[in-house]
Amino acid sequence: MKILITGATGLIGTELVSLLLQKGISIHYLTTSKIKIKDKKNYHGFYWNPNQGFIDENCLMGVDAIIHLAGASIAKRWTNSYKQEIIESRVLASNILYKALKDNPNQVKQIVSASGTAIYPNSYDAVYSETETTISDNFLSNVVIKWEESVNKFQSLNIKVCKLRTGIVFSKNGGALQEMIQPIRLGLGANFGNGKQMSSWIHIHDIAEMYHFALMNSWEGTYNAVAPNPISNKELTKAIAQKINRPLWLPNIPKFVMKWILGDMHELLFDNKKISSQKAIDHRFQFQFPTIDKALSNLLT
């Protein structure tokens, strides 16, 4: 089996590439940096530049499916120009892939694309499944809507489309967890707001495994890529502090303070939604790290 991956050098992409190679799957990957192009056994890089509409169409040779992870990081200050980049990096990348497939002979049967849980509204009470029709009214929700629309077009090419709405990814190698650990390790950890807001998260190993599972089982449609047990900000902060043996003594940090520091990006810290992964479980996916205790024990010890 041969897979084309976009975003192969990102947090999820790096873990996924390692997993797929271990399982004997050949990888073509697209990169916007020519110096990152490698040509190894079962691992071949190809150049593309979605902003300029360029893609090396040789990347499609022998490819059975595509994993689409490319997109500008949301963990940077959201200036107006960067907001535009966040949207365009996703939509333009999808569009150039679509055109390449439409214009060139290929054997691609499936695309599994990243997506986001930001589409769901904040709520203390609701538990969101993939059938939820109420959507959030904010910038990130709009990103997800445009992102998914750009991927849905592949259905017109008789390609199966699967979208994994991914929660907060916890990893040893960067991402949200490492940002949370730093102030706690320095004795400056604190809850955000009232600390009751719920975080829907997933271990880096499980999200990589879910992409592989989606490929192997020809998943179609939308799946929530989150662990089965969401956790409150207060519980999460306490769990991290206990794992690294640090005290929590500072008062809660008000929302307006984080808005002053981070601008619109502060929304990420006050996300409040319980998201169900029951659909993935019903389709026989098994989480290796279903609870925060198991995840943190693996990542912090």
Phi and psi in degrees as a GROMACS rama.xvg file:
@    title "Ramachandran Plot"
@    xaxis  label "Phi"
@    yaxis  label "Psi"
@TYPE xy
-125.695  131.006  LYS-2
-119.97  138.06  ILE-3
-98.5749  128.071  LEU-4
-120.267  132.759  ILE-5
-103.692  149.294  THR-6
70.4869  30.2443  GLY-7
-69.0133  -20.1461  ALA-8
-100.948  5.60004  THR-9
-80.2348  -173.638  GLY-10
-59.6493  -52.9071  LEU-11
-72.9562  -41.3771  ILE-12
-59.2401  -41.6748  GLY-13
-62.1999  -44.9246  THR-14
-65.0401  -40.7242  GLU-15
-67.9468  -42.6327  LEU-16
-58.221  -46.1553  VAL-17
-59.465  -43.7572  SER-18
-64.0675  -46.8555  LEU-19
-66.0118  -39.5598  LEU-20
-63.9403  -38.2693  LEU-21
-61.9988  -30.9079  GLN-22
-90.5679  9.08251  LYS-23
78.3917  20.1434  GLY-24
-94.189  132.618  ILE-25
-80.3931  145.117  SER-26
-125.87  129.253  ILE-27
-104.851  139.316  HIS-28
-134.767  150.563  TYR-29
-103.556  138.253  LEU-30
-140.275  146.523  THR-31
-88.872  -1.31021  THR-32
-114.25  114.629  SER-33
-62.8599  -26.7109  LYS-34
-75.0625  -12.0493  ILE-35
-92.9419  2.24577  LYS-36
-76.9003  121.935  ILE-37
-122.022  154.037  LYS-38
-133.056  87.6048  ASP-39
-118.568  174.888  LYS-40
-61.8301  122.992  LYS-41
65.1933  13.7675  ASN-42
-148.109  103.51  TYR-43
-129.325  131.112  HIS-44
-99.1054  150.733  GLY-45
-138.656  144.557  PHE-46
-87.1193  140.562  TYR-47
-146.153  158.612  TRP-48
-142.913  87.6208  ASN-49
-56.1917  -33.738  PRO-50
-63.7797  -30.5036  ASN-51
-101.311  3.09767  GLN-52
72.5211  24.6502  GLY-53
-109.29  138.574  PHE-54
-148.066  136.636  ILE-55
-75.7717  105.363  ASP-56
-67.5684  -12.2416  GLU-57
-63.2938  -16.9995  ASN-58
-62.5274  -20.4063  CYS-59
-86.1903  -9.07555  LEU-60
-62.7226  118.871  MET-61
74.8998  6.63604  GLY-62
-81.0749  132.458  VAL-63
-95.1469  -29.5825  ASP-64
-155.208  162.014  ALA-65
-121.497  135.863  ILE-66
-110.974  120.369  ILE-67
-111.452  101.517  HIS-68
-112.633  -7.82869  LEU-69
-63.924  139.865  ALA-70
167.753  141.642  GLY-71
-62.2827  143.985  ALA-72
-61.0342  141.819  SER-73
-90.9473  -3.2249  ILE-74
-91.8882  45.4107  ALA-75
-137.513  157.834  LYS-76
-57.743  133.238  ARG-77
-89.5463  75.9645  TRP-78
-69.4934  166.679  THR-79
-59.994  -40.2871  ASN-80
-69.0572  -35.8283  SER-81
-74.3963  -31.5784  TYR-82
-58.563  -43.0008  LYS-83
-62.9764  -38.5996  GLN-84
-66.1077  -39.12  GLU-85
-58.125  -44.4833  ILE-86
-70.9222  -50.9438  ILE-87
-65.0076  -35.5583  GLU-88
-60.9902  -29.4132  SER-89
-85.6465  -48.7339  ARG-90
-69.7128  -45.1722  VAL-91
-63.6729  -37.8376  LEU-92
-63.8938  -42.9091  ALA-93
-63.7111  -42.1698  SER-94
-63.9317  -41.1234  ASN-95
-71.6192  -33.7357  ILE-96
-64.1521  -44.2589  LEU-97
-59.9123  -46.2654  TYR-98
-64.3047  -40.1884  LYS-99
-62.4368  -41.4278  ALA-100
-69.9982  -38.1661  LEU-101
-67.1613  -35.9063  LYS-102
-95.0547  -8.03977  ASP-103
-129.807  141.859  ASN-104
-59.0658  136.965  PRO-105
-159.399  169.219  ASN-106
-120.8  23.415  GLN-107
-69.0788  127.983  VAL-108
-111.6  -15.707  LYS-109
-153.424  146.879  GLN-110
-127.159  129.877  ILE-111
-112.664  115.665  VAL-112
-113.875  144.733  SER-113
-66.4982  150.432  ALA-114
-151.637  -172.806  SER-115
-133.025  153.702  GLY-116
-81.7137  -2.85341  THR-117
-63.1102  -14.2621  ALA-118
-66.5905  -24.131  ILE-119
-83.7036  143.047  TYR-120
-71.2023  156.987  PRO-121
-69.275  139.978  ASN-122
-165.293  140.845  SER-123
-83.0166  -20.1898  TYR-124
-108.934  -38.0399  ASP-125
-69.4461  147.81  ALA-126
-117.965  116.447  VAL-127
-93.7078  126.78  TYR-128
-105.628  177.095  SER-129
-68.8443  -14.2645  GLU-130
-86.2518  -2.84989  THR-131
-58.8076  130.962  GLU-132
-103.795  -19.3976  THR-133
-75.5456  130.56  THR-134
-120.534  153.711  ILE-135
-71.6304  152.541  SER-136
-111.902  72.9249  ASP-137
-149.808  179.477  ASN-138
-60.7393  -49.5044  PHE-139
-65.2804  -34.3356  LEU-140
-62.2232  -41.5163  SER-141
-62.6757  -37.1517  ASN-142
-59.6209  -47.3098  VAL-143
-62.8089  -42.6123  VAL-144
-60.1037  -48.9921  ILE-145
-65.6285  -38.3182  LYS-146
-59.9276  -50.937  TRP-147
-68.0106  -36.4889  GLU-148
-60.6645  -39.9816  GLU-149
-67.7162  -28.7718  SER-150
-84.0225  -33.7892  VAL-151
-60.3179  -23.7241  ASN-152
-60.1359  -25.4062  LYS-153
-63.7407  -19.1784  PHE-154
-62.5429  -29.9995  GLN-155
-68.6529  -14.0541  SER-156
-98.9609  14.3001  LEU-157
61.2872  36.2638  ASN-158
-108.666  131.072  ILE-159
-68.0121  135.701  LYS-160
-116.001  125.229  VAL-161
-124.815  132.797  CYS-162
-120.783  126.277  LYS-163
-104.277  105.08  LEU-164
-78.1706  104.649  ARG-165
-95.8053  133.689  THR-166
-82.1863  -159.835  GLY-167
-70.6153  123.292  ILE-168
-92.6989  123.294  VAL-169
-99.6246  128.823  PHE-170
-148.303  158.815  SER-171
-76.5162  -19.8063  LYS-172
-108.436  38.157  ASN-173
117.104  -173.347  GLY-174
86.357  -166.517  GLY-175
-63.0256  -41.7952  ALA-176
-60.9113  -42.565  LEU-177
-65.5565  -33.0255  GLN-178
-68.9761  -34.739  GLU-179
-70.9732  -36.7499  MET-180
-67.4138  -38.6214  ILE-181
-54.5091  -53.5655  GLN-182
-67.3372  -33.5109  PRO-183
-64.9719  -41.885  ILE-184
-62.9321  -31.2284  ARG-185
-85.6819  2.77206  LEU-186
79.6526  17.8926  GLY-187
-115.693  20.6413  LEU-188
-73.7614  147.098  GLY-189
-161.251  157.406  ALA-190
-75.1178  152.656  ASN-191
-96.3975  132.009  PHE-192
60.147  -135.594  GLY-193
-83.876  -5.13646  ASN-194
77.2082  0.367239  GLY-195
-89.7987  -10.9098  LYS-196
-64.7495  138.15  GLN-197
-91.2046  136.6  MET-198
-108.615  127.728  SER-199
-101.489  117.563  SER-200
-127.744  172.076  TRP-201
-155.482  141.811  ILE-202
-72.2738  143.12  HIS-203
-56.3731  -36.423  ILE-204
-64.2472  -42.3078  HIS-205
-69.6067  -36.3399  ASP-206
-68.9262  -38.1079  ILE-207
-63.9421  -44.1741  ALA-208
-62.3798  -35.1235  GLU-209
-67.494  -39.0269  MET-210
-60.6284  -45.3608  TYR-211
-62.5203  -43.5685  HIS-212
-64.0388  -40.3218  PHE-213
-61.141  -38.9666  ALA-214
-65.9005  -49.9209  LEU-215
-66.3612  -25.6256  MET-216
-112.35  12.7028  ASN-217
51.3853  46.4558  SER-218
-61.0722  142.906  TRP-219
-128.462  153.171  GLU-220
90.6733  -162.082  GLY-221
-105.43  136.417  THR-222
-131.852  137.893  TYR-223
-80.0519  120.187  ASN-224
-98.4676  76.0275  ALA-225
-138.906  153.449  VAL-226
-66.8254  158.176  ALA-227
-69.5252  -11.5329  PRO-228
-126.553  89.7997  ASN-229
-63.8986  162.394  PRO-230
-140.911  147.499  ILE-231
-75.0875  157.916  SER-232
-58.5563  -40.0947  ASN-233
-63.5519  -46.1574  LYS-234
-65.8351  -38.2821  GLU-235
-66.1972  -47.3428  LEU-236
-59.3295  -43.2642  THR-237
-64.0017  -42.3216  LYS-238
-64.063  -41.5457  ALA-239
-64.3511  -45.8051  ILE-240
-60.0289  -40.1507  ALA-241
-66.8938  -39.8037  GLN-242
-65.7307  -32.9318  LYS-243
-105.695  10.3715  ILE-244
56.0134  53.2135  ASN-245
-124.679  146.427  ARG-246
-80.2395  156.72  PRO-247
-118.254  114.284  LEU-248
-133.035  -13.8212  TRP-249
-75.8791  151.923  LEU-250
-70.2799  163.822  PRO-251
-58.9112  147.206  ASN-252
-93.2892  118.826  ILE-253
-64.1311  153.28  PRO-254
-61.4509  -40.3093  LYS-255
-64.1117  -29.2203  PHE-256
-65.9839  -45.7928  VAL-257
-69.7226  -30.8434  MET-258
-66.5901  -38.708  LYS-259
-65.4398  -37.8089  TRP-260
-77.4539  -44.3541  ILE-261
-106.929  -10.7024  LEU-262
71.1443  -148.273  GLY-263
-60.5709  -23.8171  ASP-264
-65.3933  -12.6507  MET-265
-61.7776  -19.3977  HIS-266
-55.2372  -32.3062  GLU-267
-60.822  -33.5382  LEU-268
-80.2503  -17.6333  LEU-269
-116.009  16.2166  PHE-270
-55.6472  134.471  ASP-271
-140.271  91.0343  ASN-272
-155.644  137.102  LYS-273
-99.7568  119.012  LYS-274
-116.972  133.591  ILE-275
-88.3482  137.502  SER-276
-107.312  19.0788  SER-277
-61.4099  -34.2731  GLN-278
-61.7697  -44.6628  LYS-279
-62.4722  -41.5903  ALA-280
-64.5624  -42.1147  ILE-281
-62.6424  -26.2022  ASP-282
-94.4383  23.1055  HIS-283
77.4447  14.989  ARG-284
-79.1205  135.269  PHE-285
-114.337  125.095  GLN-286
-82.3219  130.739  PHE-287
-79.5327  -27.4818  GLN-288
-126.693  76.9  PHE-289
-80.0566  -19.1696  PRO-290
-119.78  156.443  THR-291
-66.0211  -32.0707  ILE-292
-63.101  -45.5109  ASP-293
-65.0555  -40.3588  LYS-294
-65.2992  -48.2004  ALA-295
-69.5884  -33.0762  LEU-296
-62.4871  -36.2358  SER-297
-74.6914  -38.5755  ASN-298
-90.5747  -22.2087  LEU-299
-116.614  2.35435  LEU-300
